[in-house]
Amino acid sequence: MRGRKSKELKFKNLQKSHKNNKFKTLKQLQKTMETEELKYMSIFTNKSARPPKKLCDITGLPAKYTCPRTGLYFFDTACYDLICESRMENNDKIKSLRFFGADLNPFKKKY
């Protein structure tokens, strides 16, 4: 057994051996983890392709209607009556609160 040379297998390509190594070094793993983290963060920071949901500016319920005079979203006729009774200054303030906090990123690092 000791004197015999190992047989070369015809189906094995010796030039490609160890090219697809299953084990990675620590530096390679760190690089992949850094890139994966960036991909994970970019999932949540991208804007949606879907249009934003309309929520009632008074109650916060899903709004089916829009006031033609002020542009505020409302849920039902009771909310519409409240919008019509209020002043335009108050309606403008309510409208400005619609997108409050949209630019806040919960994944942003705090220093």
Phi, psi and omega in degrees: 000323183289326184283342183283143173272148180292143180286139174276129180276132184289330183278349182267127178268111185287336181287333183263003183293144179068012177282319180262065182288131182281340183262140179242152177283169181296322179295321178295320179295321179296319179296317180292324179293322179295317180290324178294324180296320179295321178295319180296318180291325183289340178296318186273345182267343179289146177280151182285149176280340179282151176290151181293150179289142176272122176243144179299131181287345180264309187259335183089003177279163178300127184264134177258343189234157176233135178289125182290334184278316187254336183085008178280147176272142177220158186271314182213187185292330179296318177293322179296318177299320179295320179294318181293326181284332185282163180284159179294328179297318179293322179295323178295322177294319179296319180295324179290335179282350184300318183256019179294127178085005180290332182272357179285136180247115181290344182263004181287138180289136178256127182257000000 
